[in-house]
């Protein structure tokens, strides 16, 4: 079992994949902490490319609020992670794919 774990942990695709999941979780927690649950529910993490996180918002008001709080969100993410996995946040407005129920 130990041998299998050593082989799997040496694979960069598995290591970085797990790290991305941790980064997305940290970003979601930071959005909730900094913005509050109501505002955070109106945005979602679209992707992480390199060190840039892309966050899509349901409306312009939410996007503007997130843009204003980007430094606080980045500080919160950095405090949750070991390395600086996210150094920039790109905020967009997208109404596609939201559940209107």
Secondary structure, DSSP 8 states (H G I E B T S, - for coil): -HHHHHHHHT-HHHHHHHHHHHHHHHHHHHHHHHH-HHHHTTEEEEEEETTEEEEEESSHHHHHHHHHTHHHHHHHHHHHSSS----EEEEEE--TT----
